[in-house]
Amino acid sequence: MDAGIDPIAQPKEGANVAEPFGFRVTAEGTVRVQRRGRTVKVISGSAAAKLAPQLEEADDETVQALLQRATGNYRRGAEQMGRDV
């Protein structure tokens, strides 16, 4: 494993996430958001500086919510079900 990259965060077994996001924080401070083994978004700059500490301190459910918001993928499920977020 590269010393500058944290391991991919995985949700707890039994977590209510069908297809969880993973993430890596690089030595440069960027956050690489992954899904299904592919990088789906790279967050850098001040957004990454704010997001990285939140991800490190959050529980698995909160990590998923943060990553969904970071990718813009958090509203799709609620919109399909007709719920307000």
JOURUR-V118607 format. One line per field, one symbol per residue. ss: DSSP state (H for helix, E for strand, L for the rest). psi: psi as a letter, one per 40 degrees, with the letter a starting at -180 (. if undefined). burial: # if it has 9 or more other C-alpha atoms within 8 Angstrom, else .. A space follows every 50 residues. Layout:
ss = ???
psi = ???
burial = ???
This chain:
ss = LLLLLLLLLLLLLLLLLLLLEEEEELLLLLEEEEELLEEEEEELHHHHHH HHHHHHHLLHHHHHHHHHHHHLLLLHHHHHHLLLL
psi = hhdehiihhiiiheighdgiiiihhideeihhhihfeiheihhiaddddd ddddddeiidddddddddddeeeeedddddefii.
burial = ....#.....#........#######..#######...##.###...##. ##..#..#.##########.#..#...##......
